[in-house]
Amino acid sequence: MKTIGIIASLFCFAQTLSCQDVHFSQFFFSPQMLNPAEIGNFDAQYRLNANQKTQWKEVSRPYTSFALMGDGRFAFTPKEIAMGLLIMNDNAGDSRYNTLSILAGGSYRYLIHGSEKHSLQGGLQTGVTQIKLNYDALSFNNQFNGVVYDPNLPTGENFARNSRWYFNLNAGATYTYNPEYRKSLTIGFSGHNVTSPKQSFYNDTGIKLPFRSSVYATADWKIAEDFDLMPAVRWMDQATFTEVIFGSALRYVLMDESIIYRSIFAGYFGRFGDSGIAMVGFDLDAWRVAASYDINVSSLKPASRNRGGFEFSVQYLFNKSSGKNQIPHKFCPVFL
């Protein structure tokens, strides 16, 4: 069977097809893709997150990723249980290699010594994923007539299928330390692709999606009256791929009174050996919006010209808890 050149190049450049899962640079703002145990790990009743990324425009057809996730603690479940839903779609390169995942999950929170300061949370996530390839967008050796490329010539390939569905299972756990308002630390571990589902378009049972593990820590820590530090680190491993991201953002709190919360933040993170990630964003009451850009510094930079891609995240919290600085209630006097 002949080698499909373009697909091979996609494996080398992107490392995101059947070799490696789709993931975002702003991993700390894509909770359900980071760890199923992050479901319900926030200070509100419900949460809605959306993430979008476009990258490798300079190398090939742009890679685009989109994720929508919602989670919360619902009236029909015990307060220790949270539930969430994740929908993710990724379209990669010239082959239009598409990944669509629909995953549902839940988590259970245990308060250590009954205190909100220390908590453990475990989570499971399961669902289905479809991977699909567009062969019509590819070129093959047999379509070269000796002078020029002729797309009307037969490819000479015998494709068994152009798509497949598979079941997947992810699991994880977190420890959260929250000593006081505007101070929190989370340490987590997650394992994805526990079932190692089959990936081959040629029905080769030996080609499977490798197990992916990650360990991470994130914090949101008050360092001055109006400033918070937001450091984050993650180590991730999948088959022969290892990724380490480390960095921090600094938040300036403009207003924090009852349900009114306004802030701006900026930071820089490094993906070792691959890229730098510059990020800016703001909080507006129940909204949080962030934008980042990957600056490629890997061996691909002659082709990428140091350009990675833009990434955006949006979050909305429903029934968000009020801040520490409450505005006291004052009743108007009654005049007779």
C-alpha positions in Angstrom: 0.0 0.0 0.0 1.4 3.3 -1.0 2.2 6.0 1.6 -0.2 8.9 1.6 2.2 11.8 1.6 0.0 14.6 2.8 -1.4 12.5 5.7 2.1 11.7 6.8 3.1 15.3 6.8 0.2 16.1 8.9 1.3 13.6 11.5 4.8 15.2 11.5 3.6 18.8 11.6 0.5 18.8 13.9 0.9 15.7 16.0 -2.8 15.8 16.5 -4.4 13.1 14.3 -4.7 9.5 15.6 -1.4 10.0 17.5 -2.4 12.8 19.9 -5.6 14.2 21.3 -6.9 17.7 20.5 -6.1 20.1 23.3 -6.0 23.8 23.9 -3.1 26.1 25.0 -5.5 27.7 27.5 -5.9 24.3 29.3 -6.8 26.1 32.5 -9.8 27.7 30.7 -11.1 24.4 29.1 -12.0 22.4 32.3 -13.8 19.4 30.9 -11.1 18.7 28.3 -8.5 19.0 31.0 -10.0 16.6 33.6 -13.4 15.1 34.2 -12.9 15.9 37.9 -13.1 19.6 37.0 -16.8 19.2 36.3 -18.5 21.3 38.9 -15.3 22.7 40.4 -16.3 26.3 40.4 -18.0 28.9 42.6 -21.5 29.1 41.0 -24.4 26.9 40.2 -23.9 26.4 36.5 -21.0 27.2 34.1 -20.8 27.5 30.3 -17.4 27.5 28.5 -16.5 27.9 24.8 -13.1 27.6 23.3 -11.9 28.2 19.7 -8.5 27.9 18.1 -7.1 28.4 14.6 -3.5 27.4 13.9 -0.9 26.3 11.3 -2.3 28.7 8.7 1.2 29.2 7.3 1.9 25.5 7.0 -1.2 24.1 5.4 -5.0 24.5 5.4 -5.7 26.0 8.8 -6.5 23.7 11.7 -9.6 24.8 13.5 -10.8 23.5 16.9 -14.0 24.3 18.8 -15.3 23.1 22.1 -18.5 23.9 24.0 -19.0 22.6 27.5 -21.5 23.1 30.3 -21.6 21.8 33.8 -23.2 22.4 37.2 -24.8 21.0 40.3 -28.5 20.3 39.7 -31.5 20.1 42.0 -32.3 16.5 41.1 -28.8 15.3 42.3 -27.1 15.4 45.7 -25.1 18.5 46.3 -21.9 16.5 46.1 -22.6 15.4 42.5 -22.0 17.6 39.5 -22.8 16.8 35.8 -21.4 18.1 32.6 -21.6 17.8 28.8 -18.7 18.4 26.3 -19.0 18.8 22.5 -15.8 19.2 20.6 -15.0 19.5 16.9 -11.6 19.7 15.2 -10.8 20.0 11.5 -7.2 19.4 10.6 -5.3 20.3 7.4 -5.6 19.5 3.7 -7.3 16.1 4.3 -10.1 17.8 6.3 -9.4 15.2 9.0 -12.4 15.8 11.3 -12.9 14.8 14.9 -16.2 15.1 16.6 -16.7 14.2 20.2 -19.8 14.2 22.4 -19.0 13.3 26.0 -21.0 13.4 29.2 -19.5 13.2 32.6 -20.0 13.6 36.3 -18.0 14.2 39.4 -18.3 13.6 43.2 -16.9 16.1 45.7 -15.7 15.1 49.2 -15.1 17.9 51.8 -12.1 16.9 54.0 -13.2 17.3 57.7 -16.4 18.9 56.3 -14.5 22.1 55.5 -14.7 24.0 52.2 -11.0 24.7 52.6 -9.9 21.2 51.5 -11.8 19.1 49.0 -11.2 16.0 46.9 -13.1 15.5 43.6 -13.2 12.5 41.3 -14.8 12.4 37.9 -15.7 10.1 35.0 -16.5 11.1 31.4 -17.7 8.9 28.6 -19.2 9.2 25.1 -18.6 8.7 21.4 -16.2 10.2 18.9 -16.3 10.2 15.1 -13.1 10.6 13.0 -13.5 11.3 9.3 -11.2 11.9 6.3 -11.9 13.5 2.9 -9.8 11.5 0.4 -10.9 13.8 -2.5 -8.8 16.6 -1.0 -5.6 14.5 -1.2 -3.1 13.9 -4.0 -1.4 10.6 -4.8 1.6 9.3 -6.7 -0.5 7.5 -9.3 -2.1 10.8 -10.3 1.1 12.2 -11.7 1.1 11.4 -15.4 4.8 12.0 -15.9 4.5 15.7 -16.6 1.9 17.2 -14.4 -0.6 16.2 -11.6 -3.9 15.0 -13.1 -6.7 14.7 -10.5 -8.8 12.7 -12.9 -6.4 9.7 -12.8 -7.3 6.9 -10.4 -5.5 7.0 -7.1 -4.5 3.3 -7.0 -5.5 3.2 -3.4 -8.0 0.7 -1.9 -9.6 2.6 1.0 -11.6 0.4 3.5 -13.5 3.4 5.0 -13.3 7.2 5.4 -14.8 7.4 8.9 -15.4 5.5 12.1 -17.0 5.9 15.5 -15.6 4.8 18.7 -16.5 4.8 22.4 -14.2 6.5 24.9 -13.7 6.7 28.6 -11.8 9.4 30.6 -11.2 9.6 34.4 -9.5 12.0 36.8 -9.2 13.4 40.3 -8.4 16.8 41.9 -7.4 18.2 45.2 -8.5 21.8 45.9 -7.3 24.1 48.7 -9.4 27.3 49.2 -8.3 28.9 52.5 -10.1 32.2 51.9 -11.6 34.5 49.2 -9.4 35.1 46.2 -7.0 32.3 47.2 -7.3 28.8 45.7 -5.0 26.0 44.5 -6.0 22.9 42.5 -3.8 19.9 41.8 -5.1 17.3 39.4 -4.4 14.1 37.5 -6.4 12.8 34.5 -6.3 9.8 32.3 -7.9 9.9 28.8 -8.6 7.1 26.3 -8.7 4.5 29.0 -10.2 2.0 26.5 -7.5 2.7 23.8 -10.1 2.7 20.9 -9.3 1.6 17.4 -8.3 4.3 14.9 -7.4 2.7 11.6 -9.2 3.5 8.4 -7.9 0.2 7.0 -9.4 -1.9 9.8 -6.0 -2.6 11.3 -6.9 -3.6 14.8 -3.3 -2.8 16.0 -3.7 0.9 15.5 -5.3 2.4 18.6 -5.6 5.8 20.2 -2.9 5.8 23.0 -3.7 6.4 26.6 -3.0 10.0 27.6 -2.1 11.1 31.1 -1.6 14.6 32.6 -0.7 16.1 35.9 -1.3 19.8 36.5 -1.6 22.5 39.1 -3.4 25.9 38.8 -3.8 28.7 41.3 -5.6 31.9 41.7 -3.8 33.7 44.6 -4.2 37.2 46.0 -0.8 38.8 46.4 -1.9 42.4 47.0 -5.1 44.3 47.6 -5.8 44.7 43.8 -3.5 42.0 42.3 -3.9 38.2 41.9 -1.3 35.8 40.6 -2.6 33.1 38.3 0.2 30.5 37.8 -0.4 27.2 36.0 1.7 24.2 35.0 0.8 20.9 33.2 2.8 17.8 32.2 1.1 15.6 29.6 2.2 12.3 28.1 0.7 10.3 25.2 2.7 7.5 23.6 5.9 9.1 22.3 4.7 12.7 22.8 5.3 14.7 26.0 4.2 18.3 26.6 5.0 20.6 29.4 3.4 24.1 29.7 4.3 26.5 32.5 3.7 30.2 33.1 1.5 32.7 34.9 -0.9 35.6 34.4 -1.3 38.6 36.6 -4.8 40.0 37.3 -5.6 43.5 38.3 -8.9 43.8 40.1 -10.8 47.0 39.1 -13.9 46.4 41.2 -15.1 43.7 43.6 -18.3 44.6 45.4 -21.1 42.1 45.8 -22.2 40.8 42.4 -20.1 43.5 40.6 -16.7 42.1 39.6 -14.4 43.7 37.0 -10.7 42.8 36.3 -8.1 42.6 33.5 -5.3 40.1 33.3 -2.3 39.3 31.1 0.3 36.6 31.1 2.8 34.4 29.3 3.2 30.6 29.2 5.8 28.4 27.5 5.3 25.1 25.9 8.8 23.8 26.2 10.6 23.2 22.9 7.5 24.2 20.9 6.0 27.6 21.5 5.4 30.6 23.7 1.8 31.6 24.6 0.9 35.2 25.2 -2.5 35.8 26.8 -4.8 38.7 27.7 -8.3 38.8 29.1 -10.9 40.3 31.4 -13.6 39.5 33.9 -16.9 41.3 33.7 -19.2 40.1 36.5 -20.3 36.6 35.5 -18.3 36.7 32.2 -14.6 35.9 31.6 -13.1 36.4 28.1 -9.5 35.5 27.2 -7.4 35.5 24.0 -4.0 34.0 23.4 -1.5 33.6 20.6 1.0 30.7 20.1 4.4 31.8 18.9 6.1 28.8 17.3 9.8 28.3 18.1 10.1 24.6 17.2 11.9 23.0 14.3 8.8 23.8 12.2 9.5 27.6 12.4 11.1 27.8 8.9 7.7 26.7 7.5 5.5 28.4 10.1 7.6 31.6 10.2 7.1 31.5 14.0 3.3 31.8 13.6 1.2 29.4 15.6 -2.4 30.4 16.0 -5.0 32.4 17.9 -7.1 30.9 20.6 -10.2 32.4 22.3 -12.1 31.3 25.4 -15.4 32.6 26.9 -17.0 31.6 30.2 -20.3 32.5 31.8 -21.2 31.6 35.4 -24.9 31.3 36.3 -25.9 32.3 39.8 -22.3 33.2 40.6 -21.5 33.5 44.3 -21.0 37.0 45.6 -17.6 38.4 46.5 -16.2 39.0 49.9 -16.8 42.8 49.8 -20.5 42.7 50.3 -22.6 45.9 49.9 -24.6 46.1 53.2 -28.4 46.2 52.8 -29.9 49.4 54.1 -33.6 49.8 54.4 -35.2 53.2 53.7 -37.1 54.7 56.6 -40.9 54.7 56.4 -42.3 58.2 56.7 -45.9 58.5 58.0 
